Amino acid sequence: MNTLSFESLPDDAPFEWLLDMFFRSELVACFSGQSDEEEIDGAMREMAAGRLEPVQVEELFGKVRSDSSAVARLAAILQESKVGVPEAKE
Amino acid sequence: MACVMHPQQKFSESSLERCRRGDLEELSRVYAELLPSIQGYLQNLGASAMEAETLASEVLSDCLVGTLTRPPLIQKYHCRSSLSTWVSAVARNRYFDFMRGQKTDQAMAARLQEALMAGEGWVEDTVHDEHIFHTLRHALVQAFQTLSATDAVLLHLVHGHKVDQRILARSLGWSDSKMSRHLSSLRFELKKKVKSSLHDTGPGGTPKWEDLVQVCGQMFEPL
């Protein structure tokens, strides 16, 4: 077993991995809840198409935060429509 | 060490001085100038295009801007080589650290995968210190509860579903480098909160990385 001390982690890589496992294992159930599927799915598609303003994106995030299945749907929609997202300005 | 003065270096030295003073216009110019060469250098070392882009952004950000808790690394640059060469050296070290981390992560992930496949018996046999387990789990949950909705969802999308962070940056009207810095900062703050919580409530002695791995192994069910 690796005995790398938590105190002496050299960089963020192991912690990033911990977060990966944390989310994949759905430990974020402290945000458990359900959201209005029809309402937010429309907003998700708008976001994926690049038609939501940043403030609307943040509102959408607020609505899906408590629903891990909604976050999973959002991830799938974003990954499918990756090409359609416009470039951001620096 | 003072910079060696040559007429042809005046522009570089003036640029360096402006960067050290935090001149945003010059910092942006130097960032844009160095980014492609650092990305190319990292790709020559073996990084993928996405790894090179992310690491180059992070390195340049650390070198030129710094973080909330660390001053920019450029303050330690002594002009013994060109700025480009110096940043490349920082990038090279960062890439090697990254690769070492990847190897550690892959080994850890393989062990955990085996353990998860072994079923509940593994958990009962492997977790020897129940108190450490509950303390760590509590610390992790507490840290996540302090996040804003946007930050929680960002981390969930990036870490839970591997959504390309550039897509998220564009949706929020951020630059790729701003998103990269924001996620790094979020992870740093989370890690700090977890450590702080462990120190406040822990059973004495600092938990080892293997304890955290065991915590992950316990994550069969939502809390």
Interface residues (C-beta under 8 A of the other chain):
Chain A: M1 N2 T3 L4 S5 F6 E7 L9 P10 D11 D12 A13 P14 F15 E16 W17 L18 L19 D20 M21 F22 F23 R24 S25 E26 L27 V28 A29 C30 F31 S32 M47 G50 L52 E53 P54 V57 E58 F61 G62 V64 R65 S68 V71 A72 L74 A75 A76 L78 Q79 K82 V85 P86 E87 A88 K89 E90
Chain B: S28 D97 F98 R100 G101 Q102 T104 D105 A107 M108 A109 R111 L112 R137 L140 V141 F144 Q145 A149 T150 A152 V153 L154 L155 H156 L157 H159 G160 H161 K162 V163 D164 I167 L168 A169 R170 S171 L172 G173 W174 S175 D176 S184 R187 F188 L190 K191 K195 L198 T206 P207 K208 W209 E210 D211 L212 V213 C216 M219 F220 P222 L223
